[in-house]
Amino acid sequence: MTTILLVRHGESAANRDNVFAGNYDAELLARGYEQARLTAGYIKENFSVDAIYSSDLSRAYNTALCIAEELGLPVTADRRFREIDAGVWDGVAFEQIIKDYPQEFQAWVYDIGNSACPGGENIQELGERVMSALCERARENDGKTIVVASHATSVRVAYALAKYGKASDMEKLSWPSNASVSVLYYDDGSWSAGEYSIDGYMADIRTALPETV
């Protein structure tokens, strides 16, 4: 069995500015780095990690580097762990998206598991991309524990698929908080889920997306 620690990136400039980041390469903020360092300490204290993988977008990759520095391991970048391709929403403020795409954004908020980003990916495509990469990395590390640094939508859909078997059940989950840890298990083709969005160790510097995003 492989244990996978899915880590959402720390707080980014896009989070601060209320922008739909998608594949827009927003940098980590100072608080994001501090969150990542606290996550590194939590992981070191509670798990024995064998390998670290990350989205190649800087906010996730730099989060992974903080963990790697604490654990003394390298980071392998894998673009399949990127955030959803948001198409015309990439890098656009949520306020503007709501104004220009009211129906599509309503679906995103209230039926996210069946929604799509105009000109980009839909949730089903994202789930297939991320789970394919997770399966591959899990098989490569059978019997080990790995860290995967990724993004809010990617973590949320992967956890929903592992726990419930359907992307449409994403609505049962809140957004994972910045730099939180969600635990998945892979065993010979089967998935199961542990705790979701572990973040208590961040105390008063915890940050998360609002429910209306």
N, C-alpha and C positions, 0 to 999 in steps of 0.2 A: 504493500500500500504506500502511496506517495501522499505526503501532507503538503498542501499548497497554502502559503500565506499570501493572500491577495491584499496588497497595500495600495490605497489610493494616495495620490501625490499630496504633498503639503499645500498650504494655501498659496495661490498664485495671483499674479496681477489681474488675470481675468476674473477670478473669484472676487477680488476687491472691487473691481470696476463693474461687476454685474453683467459680464459679457459671456456669451455662449462660445466657449473656447473651441470645442471640436478639435480639429487638427491645426488650428492657430497656435503657434508656439509661444505661449505665455510663460514668463519666467516665474520661478518661485520668489515669494516675498521673504523678508527676514523671519517673519513668524512661521512661514512654511518650512524654512530650514530648521528652526527650533523644533517644530512639530516632528520633522523627520528624525532629528537626533533623539527625541524622546521615544519615538517608535523603534529606533535602532536599539535603544536600551531595553525596552520592553521585550523585543524579540530575543535579544541576547540572553536575557534573564529566564525566558520561558521556553525556548526552543533551541535545538541544535541544528543549525542550517547548513546545508551542503552546497547550495548554488543560488545565485541571484540573477533574475532576468528582469528586463524592464522594457516598457515602451521607449521608443527612441525620441519622443518629445521631451524637451528639456525639463519640464516641471516634474515628470515622472522619473526621468533618468537621474536628475540631481537628488531626488528623494532616495532613489536606489543607491546612489553613491554615498550618501550619509550612512545608510545601513551597512554598505560594504566596508566602509572605513572602520566601523565599530566591530564588524565580524571578521575582518581580514580576508575578504573574498573579492574576486573580480565581479564585474557586472557584464552580462551579455545582453546587448540591445536586440529587440525583436519588434519590428514595426506592427506586427499583428496584435500587439497589446495596446495599440493606440486607442484613443477616444473615438467615438463614432465620427465618421466623416459627415460633418453637418452641412455640407454643400453651401448653399447661399447664406446659411446662418453662421458659418465659421467666422469668428472674430467680431460678431455683431452684438450690440447691446440687447438684452432681453426686452427692454422697453420698445425698441424699434421692431423687433421680431413680432411682438404682440400686436403692434400697430399694422404691420405689413402682411402678416400671415396669421390672422386671428383663429381661423378654423384649424389649421395645421398645428398651431401651438396649443390650442385647447385639447387636441388629441394627445399631444405630447404630455401634457399635465395630467389628464384624466384617464387616458388609455394608452400609456406609454408602451406597453408590450406589443401593441399593434400599430404603432406610429412610425413615421418616417421623417427624415429631414429633407426638405425640398432640394433636389439636385445632389443629394448625398446618399447615405446608407439608410436603410430601414433597420428596425431593431432585430428582426430575424437575421438579416445579413451580418450585423454586428455580433450577435450571439454565435452564429456559425464560425465566424472568423476567430473570435476569442477562444471558444471551446476547442476548436481544432488545434490552436497553438498550445492550449493548456494540456490537451491529451498528449500531444507530441512531447512536451517537456516532462510531463508526469511519467510517461513510459521510459524516457531517457534516464529518469531518476527514481526508478522503482525502489521502494523501501527507504527513501530519503525524504528530507524536508527541503522545500525550495521556497524562495520569496519571489513574487511577481509584482513589480511596481506598475500600476496602471492608472485608470481614470474612473470617474464616478459611474458613468453609464456602463462601461465595460465590466466593472466589478459588480454592479447591481444585476445586470443580465446574466452574468456567469453564475452568480450565487443563486438566482432564481431558477436557472436551468438545472443546476446541481441539486437543489433542494426540492423543487416542485416538478421539474421536467418540462416546464413550459415558460417561454418568455412572457406570455400574457399574465403570468402570476407575479411579474415585477411589481405590480401595484400593491402587493402585500408587504413590500419592503420600502423603508424610507431611503433617502439618499445616504450612502456611506459618508461619514465625516472625513475631513482632510487628514491624511496620514493614518487613518484607521486601518486595522487588520481584520480581515475576514478569512475564515478557515474553511478550506475544502479538502476532501479526501478522494483519491482516485485509486481504485483497486480492480485491476483486470477488466477494464471497460465500464465499470460502474462508478457512479458519483454519489457522494453524500456530503452533507454540510455540517460544519461545526458552528461556532459563534460568528455573529455578523457585526461588522463595524465596531470592533473593540477599540475604545478610545478613552477610557477612564483615566489612564495614566497622563493624559494631556491636561486634565483639570481645567484651569481658567483660560488656557489658550486654545481650547477646542473650537473649531469652526466647521460649519456645514452649509450645504446649499439649502435655501428655503424650500418648503414643500411645494410652492407654486412655480418651481422651475422644472 
